[in-house]
Amino acid sequence: KWDLVEKDNSTMNEFREQASEMFQFAPWAPIVFVSALTGQRVDRIMETALHVFGERQKRVTTGEMNRLLREAVAKHPPPSRPSRWVKFYYATQSDIEPPRFIFFCNDPKSVHFSYQRYLENEIRDRYGFDGTPISLHFRGRRDDD
């Protein structure tokens, strides 16, 4: 009921922060403030939905993914266990709706969740994928890794 909220210059930002805290599991989800009573920003719902649909359809070539991976690793190498360095071989997008990326490396179990989040942020910074979850999977060269 956005039309019932008493507003000032910072109200929308305050609500956006509260919503972001409540929905931490989906930081990529867009927030649209609308009023059904007044019709304020209702047109943005369809605009946002169509934008998100387009983002879910996005495909990144293997060459582009490998370029991103090389640059990301050069900028911030992955943390590794003692005497066991994580080495990435290549990355590819295997699916859309939702976008899914597979990273092939020598030791998938050693890729820390914080590094996975870093790679997701790098993908989002470069390619967007606004409003849609993306999944990252880490595999060894063999199927049993």
C-alpha positions in Angstrom: 0.0 0.0 0.0 2.6 2.5 -1.2 -0.1 5.2 -1.5 -0.8 5.0 2.3 2.8 5.5 3.3 3.7 8.9 4.6 6.7 9.9 2.5 9.6 12.3 2.4 12.8 12.6 0.4 14.4 9.5 1.9 11.3 7.2 2.3 11.9 5.2 -0.9 15.5 4.6 -0.1 14.7 3.5 3.5 12.0 1.0 2.2 14.5 -0.2 -0.4 17.1 -0.9 2.3 14.5 -2.7 4.5 13.4 -4.8 1.6 17.0 -5.7 0.7 17.6 -6.8 4.3 14.4 -8.9 4.3 15.1 -10.5 0.9 18.9 -11.0 1.3 18.5 -14.4 -0.4 17.6 -12.6 -3.7 19.8 -9.5 -3.9 19.4 -9.5 -7.7 15.6 -9.1 -7.5 14.3 -5.7 -8.7 12.1 -3.6 -6.4 9.4 -1.5 -8.0 7.3 0.9 -5.8 3.8 1.2 -7.2 0.3 2.3 -6.2 -2.7 0.5 -7.6 -4.9 3.3 -6.2 -3.2 6.2 -8.0 -1.6 4.1 -10.8 1.8 5.6 -9.8 4.6 3.6 -11.5 2.3 0.7 -12.5 3.7 0.9 -16.0 7.1 0.0 -14.6 5.9 -3.4 -13.6 5.6 -4.7 -17.2 8.7 -2.8 -18.2 10.7 -4.4 -15.4 9.2 -7.9 -16.1 10.1 -7.6 -19.8 13.6 -6.5 -18.9 14.1 -9.4 -16.5 12.8 -11.8 -19.2 15.4 -10.5 -21.6 18.1 -10.9 -19.0 17.1 -14.5 -18.4 17.5 -15.2 -22.1 21.0 -13.7 -22.2 23.8 -16.0 -23.4 27.5 -15.4 -22.9 29.9 -17.1 -25.3 32.6 -19.5 -23.9 35.3 -17.1 -25.2 33.8 -14.2 -23.3 33.4 -16.3 -20.2 37.0 -17.4 -20.4 38.2 -13.8 -20.8 36.2 -12.8 -17.8 37.6 -15.7 -15.8 41.2 -14.9 -16.7 40.7 -11.3 -15.7 38.9 -12.1 -12.5 41.6 -14.6 -11.4 44.3 -12.1 -12.3 42.6 -9.4 -10.3 41.8 -11.6 -7.3 43.3 -15.1 -7.2 41.3 -17.8 -5.5 42.2 -18.7 -1.9 43.6 -22.2 -1.8 44.3 -24.9 0.8 47.9 -25.4 1.8 49.8 -27.1 -1.0 46.7 -27.3 -3.2 46.2 -24.3 -5.5 42.9 -24.0 -7.3 43.5 -23.7 -11.0 40.7 -22.9 -13.4 40.8 -24.4 -16.9 37.8 -22.8 -18.5 34.2 -21.6 -18.0 31.1 -21.9 -20.1 27.4 -21.0 -19.9 25.5 -24.2 -20.1 21.9 -23.0 -19.9 19.5 -20.1 -19.8 16.3 -19.6 -17.7 17.9 -19.4 -15.3 21.5 -18.8 -16.5 23.8 -21.5 -15.5 27.6 -21.4 -15.6 30.1 -24.2 -15.2 33.7 -23.6 -14.1 36.1 -26.4 -14.8 39.0 -26.5 -12.3 41.5 -28.9 -10.7 39.8 -29.0 -7.3 36.1 -28.0 -7.3 35.7 -28.7 -3.5 38.4 -26.1 -2.8 36.5 -23.2 -4.4 35.4 -21.2 -1.3 31.8 -19.9 -1.3 33.2 -16.3 -1.0 35.1 -16.9 -4.2 32.0 -18.2 -5.9 30.2 -15.1 -4.8 33.1 -13.0 -6.2 32.8 -14.7 -9.6 29.0 -14.2 -9.6 29.5 -10.5 -8.9 32.1 -10.3 -11.7 29.6 -11.9 -14.1 26.8 -9.6 -13.0 29.1 -6.5 -13.3 30.0 -7.3 -16.8 26.9 -8.9 -18.3 24.0 -7.8 -16.0 21.5 -10.6 -15.6 19.4 -8.1 -13.8 16.5 -9.5 -11.8 17.4 -13.2 -12.4 19.2 -15.8 -10.3 22.3 -17.3 -11.8 23.9 -20.5 -10.8 27.5 -21.4 -10.7 28.8 -25.0 -10.7 32.3 -26.1 -10.3 33.6 -29.3 -11.8 36.8 -31.2 -12.2 38.1 -32.5 -15.5 36.7 -35.9 -14.8 33.0 -36.6 -14.1 33.7 -38.0 -10.7 35.3 -34.7 -9.4 
